[in-house]
Amino acid sequence: SALGVPPSLHSHGDIALQKEARKLQFPVDMAVVELGRLAKIFVADKEGSLRAIRRFARMDRAHKGHLTLEDWVTATPVAGGPREGVLSDASAELTRVFNLLDVDGSRTMTFRKYLVGVLFMASAAKDEEHKQEALDFAWTVLAGHGATQAPRACVQRVLCPSGHRADAPWAETLFNDSGSAGSEISTTHFHMCACAHPELLAAFSQELVIRESVSAEPPPHYKPMKNKGASANDEGTSASAGAQKDKYT
């Protein structure tokens, strides 16, 4: 560079994100995420981060540069963009995601926290350490902190909204084989299924972290399951899986 300081991934990545934030008419400081540092921990690149800031911008309709819990839960993603003010069917699970990623307890979802969540889940497919942490994170979100079982209908409603993905191999294993007999799914069965089918974690991330729904319309011949309600542990805390994110922030 002109100052004799070698440019880093951090500088190039953050500058690109700041330019994108300005283009989207958001505060440019929201885009300072230390991308170079994150890239040393996760699988991260500039293009993927730019896609992430655009998705975040669609949820932050007030252009504040951060999301409240209400913003996060009511920004229900459908084809074409979020439906404003609509409470998500997965509000309990989304609340847990929010609380687990809000590691500083500020009650806000900044773009950096969102990006860490996105990169963390994406890296689970390539890194064994992140995979185990991501499995614990996903289970805590789906079942509640400390739970050993989760209602089958609730997990299916969240991961296969309107019947989408119901025919995927991971869904067949998770919901239909002998390990998920009855109305509950055990943590052991969930972990075994996720290890055998990485697409399960990808589906979880798409629905609850990335927030890009597969479609606004149910597939043909879809018959919705009866909703048995959310798990008892709805609040979600950062005591366990959330604490694992401290080293990333």
ZIJO-V253100 format. One record per residue. N is the residue number from 1. SS is DSSP state (~ for helix, > for strand, _ for the rest). PSI is psi in whole degrees, 0 to 359 (NA if undefined). BURIAL is + if it has 24 or more other ideal C-beta (glycine too) atoms within 12 Angstrom, else -. Layout:
N_SS_PSI_BURIAL ; N_SS_PSI_BURIAL
This chain:
1___173_- ; 2___333_- ; 3___1_- ; 4___8_- ; 5___120_- ; 6___131_- ; 7___144_- ; 8___167_- ; 9_~_326_- ; 10_~_308_+ ; 11_~_314_- ; 12_~_315_- ; 13_~_313_+ ; 14_~_324_+ ; 15_~_317_+ ; 16_~_319_+ ; 17_~_322_+ ; 18_~_321_+ ; 19_~_320_- ; 20_~_320_+ ; 21_~_318_+ ; 22_~_318_- ; 23_~_325_- ; 24___0_+ ; 25___46_- ; 26___159_+ ; 27___129_- ; 28_~_335_- ; 29_~_343_- ; 30_~_338_+ ; 31_~_359_+ ; 32___100_+ ; 33___3_+ ; 34___56_+ ; 35_~_326_+ ; 36_~_317_+ ; 37_~_317_+ ; 38_~_326_+ ; 39_~_341_+ ; 40_~_345_- ; 41_~_319_+ ; 42___172_+ ; 43___105_- ; 44___145_+ ; 45___164_+ ; 46_~_315_+ ; 47_~_318_- ; 48_~_323_+ ; 49_~_325_+ ; 50_~_320_+ ; 51_~_323_+ ; 52_~_319_+ ; 53_~_330_+ ; 54_~_320_+ ; 55_~_318_+ ; 56_~_320_+ ; 57_~_326_+ ; 58_~_330_+ ; 59_~_329_+ ; 60___75_+ ; 61___339_- ; 62___359_- ; 63___39_- ; 64___335_- ; 65___2_+ ; 66_>_166_+ ; 67_>_139_+ ; 68___172_- ; 69_~_319_+ ; 70_~_317_- ; 71_~_313_+ ; 72_~_316_+ ; 73_~_328_+ ; 74_~_353_+ ; 75___73_+ ; 76_>_114_+ ; 77_>_133_+ ; 78_>_174_+ ; 79___127_- ; 80___352_- ; 81_>_170_- ; 82_>_152_+ ; 83_>_116_- ; 84___131_- ; 85___9_- ; 86___125_- ; 87___126_- ; 88___147_+ ; 89___341_+ ; 90___36_+ ; 91_~_323_+ ; 92_~_316_+ ; 93_~_321_+ ; 94_~_326_+ ; 95_~_320_+ ; 96_~_318_+ ; 97_~_313_+ ; 98_~_311_+ ; 99_~_324_+ ; 100_~_325_+ ; 101_~_340_+ ; 102___68_+ ; 103___340_+ ; 104___0_- ; 105___23_- ; 106___355_- ; 107___27_- ; 108___150_+ ; 109_>_103_+ ; 110_>_167_+ ; 111_~_324_+ ; 112_~_318_+ ; 113_~_316_+ ; 114_~_314_+ ; 115_~_320_+ ; 116_~_317_+ ; 117_~_316_+ ; 118_~_312_+ ; 119_~_322_+ ; 120_~_313_+ ; 121_~_322_+ ; 122_~_324_+ ; 123_~_343_+ ; 124___333_+ ; 125___344_+ ; 126___348_- ; 127___125_- ; 128_~_321_- ; 129_~_313_- ; 130_~_327_+ ; 131_~_313_+ ; 132_~_319_- ; 133_~_321_+ ; 134_~_323_+ ; 135_~_315_+ ; 136_~_319_+ ; 137_~_310_+ ; 138_~_318_+ ; 139_~_319_+ ; 140_~_321_+ ; 141_~_317_+ ; 142_~_325_+ ; 143_~_336_+ ; 144___155_+ ; 145___125_+ ; 146___359_- ; 147___147_+ ; 148___350_- ; 149_>_154_+ ; 150_>_143_+ ; 151_>_125_+ ; 152_~_316_+ ; 153_~_322_+ ; 154_~_316_+ ; 155_~_319_+ ; 156_~_322_+ ; 157_~_322_+ ; 158_~_315_+ ; 159_~_338_+ ; 160___63_+ ; 161_~_134_+ ; 162_~_27_+ ; 163_~_357_+ ; 164___144_+ ; 165___2_+ ; 166___335_+ ; 167___1_- ; 168___147_+ ; 169_~_320_- ; 170_~_324_+ ; 171_~_321_+ ; 172_~_316_- ; 173_~_315_+ ; 174_~_319_+ ; 175_~_339_+ ; 176_~_346_- ; 177___178_- ; 178_~_337_- ; 179_~_344_- ; 180_~_25_+ ; 181___142_- ; 182___197_- ; 183___356_- ; 184_>_151_+ ; 185_>_131_+ ; 186_>_158_+ ; 187_~_325_+ ; 188_~_315_- ; 189_~_320_+ ; 190_~_313_+ ; 191_~_318_+ ; 192_~_318_- ; 193_~_317_+ ; 194_~_326_+ ; 195_~_323_+ ; 196_~_333_- ; 197___90_+ ; 198___339_+ ; 199_~_339_+ ; 200_~_311_+ ; 201_~_326_+ ; 202_~_320_+ ; 203_~_317_+ ; 204_~_312_+ ; 205_~_318_+ ; 206_~_320_+ ; 207_~_320_+ ; 208_~_344_+ ; 209_~_300_+ ; 210_~_323_+ ; 211___46_+ ; 212___100_+ ; 213___151_+ ; 214___326_+ ; 215___158_- ; 216___343_- ; 217___139_- ; 218___152_- ; 219___166_- ; 220___145_- ; 221___21_- ; 222___131_- ; 223___109_- ; 224___144_- ; 225___153_- ; 226___131_- ; 227___117_- ; 228___7_- ; 229___171_- ; 230___164_+ ; 231___159_+ ; 232___330_- ; 233___79_+ ; 234___339_+ ; 235___318_+ ; 236___123_+ ; 237___165_+ ; 238___21_+ ; 239___324_- ; 240___278_+ ; 241___326_+ ; 242_~_325_+ ; 243_~_334_- ; 244_~_339_+ ; 245_~_348_+ ; 246_~_323_- ; 247_~_352_- ; 248_~_354_+ ; 249___NA_+
